[in-house]
Amino acid sequence: MSHTTPDGGGPSPIGREETPEERADRNLVELLQELRVVQTGVQIVFAFLLGVAFTSQFPLLDTFERTTYVVTLLLTVVSSAVLATPVALHRGLFHRGAKVRIVALSARLAEIGLVFLALALNGAVLLLMDVVLGRTAAVAITAATLVMFTGLWFVLPRALRRPTS
């Protein structure tokens, strides 16, 4: 017997017999665990950025560096909000028969949150490298880290999702 995924995306993996509700339960638990791990990274970046504003060197930052700082801080806040939304959805819709919808929306929010987190991490790299190595090196290094995040977090998973022949 083949069941469809909670988002209607096809049959359950071979060898796993579960109802759509059981699959949604399992997927939600797995997703929330993943979000716990990612949220730690967001908290570390946010703490670093908060500390930067109170250093004696902060007033010495030029306009580009201050703008990078503000944008990066805001990207971190947005990533935190988006990545925490699945928890709020689960709490708000708990025992309302909406778990399949919660899982589908939460999976999409996790992807969006990762985009904002990747941008925030790259903003932190840009700021730090600009201060330490100068603008040209900072832009080059940040471009490389942006390509790395894009490849590892977005391109690789999509490539592995494609069926192999």
Solvent accessible surface area in square Angstrom, and as a share of the most:
residue,aa,sasa,rsa
1,M,186,0.83
2,S,87,0.56
3,H,27,0.12
4,T,77,0.45
5,T,23,0.13
6,P,19,0.12
7,D,102,0.53
8,G,56,0.54
9,G,63,0.61
10,G,20,0.19
11,P,95,0.59
12,S,13,0.08
13,P,67,0.42
14,I,182,0.92
15,G,80,0.77
16,R,105,0.38
17,E,121,0.54
18,E,17,0.07
19,T,57,0.33
20,P,49,0.31
21,E,114,0.51
22,E,90,0.40
23,R,26,0.10
24,A,0,0.00
25,D,63,0.33
26,R,58,0.21
27,N,32,0.16
28,L,5,0.03
29,V,103,0.59
30,E,81,0.36
31,L,16,0.08
32,L,27,0.14
33,Q,91,0.40
34,E,100,0.45
35,L,10,0.05
36,R,146,0.53
37,V,100,0.58
38,V,33,0.19
39,Q,34,0.15
40,T,70,0.41
41,G,28,0.27
42,V,2,0.01
43,Q,111,0.49
44,I,115,0.58
45,V,13,0.08
46,F,67,0.28
47,A,62,0.48
48,F,80,0.33
49,L,0,0.00
50,L,76,0.38
51,G,38,0.37
52,V,26,0.15
53,A,33,0.26
54,F,175,0.73
55,T,67,0.39
56,S,95,0.61
57,Q,112,0.50
58,F,33,0.14
59,P,89,0.56
60,L,131,0.65
61,L,24,0.12
62,D,66,0.34
63,T,109,0.63
64,F,72,0.30
65,E,19,0.09
66,R,94,0.34
67,T,74,0.43
68,T,13,0.07
69,Y,13,0.05
70,V,77,0.44
71,V,76,0.44
72,T,1,0.01
73,L,37,0.18
74,L,101,0.50
75,L,33,0.17
76,T,0,0.00
77,V,68,0.39
78,V,58,0.33
79,S,0,0.00
80,S,38,0.24
81,A,60,0.47
82,V,25,0.14
83,L,1,0.00
84,A,42,0.33
85,T,45,0.26
86,P,0,0.00
87,V,77,0.44
88,A,64,0.49
89,L,37,0.19
90,H,26,0.11
91,R,144,0.52
92,G,51,0.49
93,L,56,0.28
94,F,84,0.35
95,H,162,0.72
96,R,179,0.65
97,G,84,0.81
98,A,9,0.07
99,K,61,0.26
100,V,50,0.29
101,R,172,0.63
102,I,5,0.02
103,V,12,0.07
104,A,38,0.29
105,L,88,0.44
106,S,0,0.00
107,A,44,0.34
108,R,129,0.47
109,L,28,0.14
110,A,11,0.09
111,E,53,0.24
112,I,60,0.30
113,G,0,0.00
114,L,41,0.20
115,V,65,0.38
116,F,59,0.25
117,L,6,0.03
118,A,4,0.03
119,L,72,0.36
120,A,0,0.00
121,L,42,0.21
122,N,7,0.04
123,G,10,0.10
124,A,15,0.11
125,V,39,0.22
126,L,33,0.16
127,L,6,0.03
128,L,80,0.40
129,M,41,0.18
130,D,9,0.05
131,V,83,0.48
132,V,94,0.54
133,L,101,0.50
134,G,29,0.27
135,R,98,0.36
136,T,120,0.70
137,A,35,0.27
138,A,0,0.00
139,V,81,0.46
140,A,61,0.47
141,I,62,0.32
142,T,17,0.10
143,A,52,0.41
144,A,64,0.50
145,T,28,0.16
146,L,73,0.36
147,V,109,0.63
148,M,93,0.42
149,F,28,0.12
150,T,58,0.34
151,G,27,0.26
152,L,100,0.50
153,W,75,0.26
154,F,39,0.16
155,V,87,0.50
156,L,82,0.41
157,P,55,0.34
158,R,103,0.38
159,A,45,0.35
160,L,134,0.67
161,R,153,0.56
162,R,166,0.60
163,P,130,0.82
164,T,135,0.79
165,S,165,1.06
